[in-house]
Amino acid sequence: MPARQKKPIELYYWPTPNSWKISIMLEELKVPYNVNYVNIGKGEQFSPEFAQISPNNRVPAIIDPQGPDGEPITVFESGAILLYLAQKFGRFYPKEARARTLVDEWLMWQIAGLGPMSGQAGYFNIYAPKKIVFAIERYKNEVKRLYGVMNKHLEGRSYLADNYSIADMACVGWIAGHAAFGMDLKEFPYIKRWLKLVRERPAVQKGLKLGQNIKGSFTADRRARKILFGKKS
């Protein structure tokens, strides 16, 4: 029997591609949750209080007051949170081993490749104080390669796995920001089709919109950029 969530899950969040994974998942699950904004431009992720929840000083993180043993549990790292929620509620993650392995593959692909490489491409393309051509081209080329892998896989299929899953939720926020990473989806028609399909889901729309009115611009905020890209824990 899937778990019933009576107490709200506490979501620690800022509007970023990694946080969107969890806002989308919670909207898809239709479980109660509270949003605790962690302003990464002001360095709130480095507070001692938040470090108790997320030792890596990164959003997202959650506190589930109804943990596996009935006691509260904290979970950090977006991939771990997706897996925790999917397993707890028995949704968007197959029970059959072969199908589940396919979801795992594409979830890990996003965590290890698409996310980090896109993040580096965005940094050197937009935020770096000096334009380093080699770095821009190096990460742009790697993101382009990853898009090619994803595009080929999506030919003839609607979703990354057999059905809509946490793998799609993990990728959609990163792909939605393709322009910042120097990507043109005209080159990747199957990704373009997939993105349209996934973004038509009401839960995805709600998850991506969460907190957009407070996000601000790190491009114009020098202090925020210094905190984001220069702070050492």
C-alpha positions, -999 to 999 in steps of 0.1 A, spaced: 0 0 0 14 34 -9 21 57 21 -5 83 31 10 116 39 -8 134 67 19 158 78 34 182 52 69 175 39 93 204 44 109 213 11 141 234 13 142 251 -21 154 278 -45 143 280 -81 171 260 -97 170 230 -121 179 206 -92 152 220 -69 126 218 -97 130 181 -97 115 179 -62 88 206 -66 77 187 -97 77 154 -79 57 167 -50 32 183 -73 29 150 -92 24 131 -60 -2 156 -47 11 153 -12 11 182 13 43 202 15 57 235 28 82 255 9 112 269 28 131 292 6 169 291 9 183 321 -9 214 309 -24 223 344 -36 225 355 0 244 325 12 216 310 33 227 275 22 258 279 43 240 285 75 247 260 103 210 253 106 207 243 69 239 223 71 221 200 96 197 192 69 220 193 38 257 187 48 267 196 12 252 231 16 231 227 -15 194 228 -23 171 209 -25 166 190 7 136 177 25 124 168 60 98 141 60 80 141 93 67 106 85 99 87 79 103 50 73 101 42 110 75 68 118 101 93 128 113 124 108 140 119 82 161 144 64 172 137 28 196 158 7 207 155 -29 180 157 -56 185 122 -69 183 107 -35 152 127 -27 135 115 -60 143 79 -52 131 83 -16 98 98 -26 92 74 -55 99 44 -33 78 57 -4 47 65 -25 52 38 -51 48 61 -80 69 71 -111 94 43 -104 87 8 -117 85 -23 -96 98 -46 -123 136 -49 -123 143 -44 -160 120 -13 -162 134 1 -129 170 -3 -142 161 18 -173 149 46 -150 180 43 -128 203 46 -159 188 78 -171 185 93 -136 222 86 -130 230 99 -164 214 132 -155 231 134 -121 265 125 -134 265 142 -168 237 164 -180 234 184 -147 271 190 -140 281 197 -176 252 220 -182 260 238 -150 296 244 -161 285 255 -195 261 280 -180 288 293 -156 314 299 -183 289 312 -208 271 336 -185 286 341 -151 323 339 -153 340 373 -148 363 365 -178 353 348 -210 375 318 -214 370 305 -249 385 271 -242 362 265 -212 331 277 -230 337 255 -260 348 225 -239 316 224 -218 293 234 -247 307 206 -267 301 181 -239 266 193 -234 260 190 -271 273 154 -270 250 146 -241 220 161 -259 229 139 -289 228 108 -266 194 118 -252 180 127 -286 190 94 -301 175 75 -272 142 94 -275 137 85 -311 106 63 -313 97 67 -276 78 93 -256 98 92 -223 133 83 -212 120 50 -197 90 29 -206 66 54 -189 69 89 -174 91 86 -144 115 104 -121 141 103 -149 120 127 -169 115 149 -138 152 150 -133 160 162 -168 132 186 -177 145 216 -157 179 213 -172 166 209 -207 142 238 -203 172 260 -198 189 249 -230 195 284 -244 217 293 -214 239 263 -222 243 273 -259 219 246 -272 194 250 -300 167 223 -299 162 226 -336 193 203 -338 176 178 -314 140 172 -326 133 142 -304 143 162 -273 122 191 -285 92 168 -288 99 152 -254 102 186 -237 69 198 -251 52 166 -239 66 167 -204 59 205 -200 23 199 -208 18 182 -175 1 205 -149 24 193 -121 55 201 -142 42 236 -150 35 242 -113 68 228 -102 88 250 -126 69 281 -116 74 277 -79 93 308 -66 100 323 -100 87 357 -87 115 358 -61 144 344 -81 161 376 -91 191 378 -115 225 365 -105 239 379 -138 235 414 -125 242 408 -88 279 407 -82 276 399 -45 253 369 -53 278 357 -79 307 359 -54 287 339 -28 276 313 -54 308 308 -71 335 319 -46 322 308 -12 341 279 4 325 259 31 
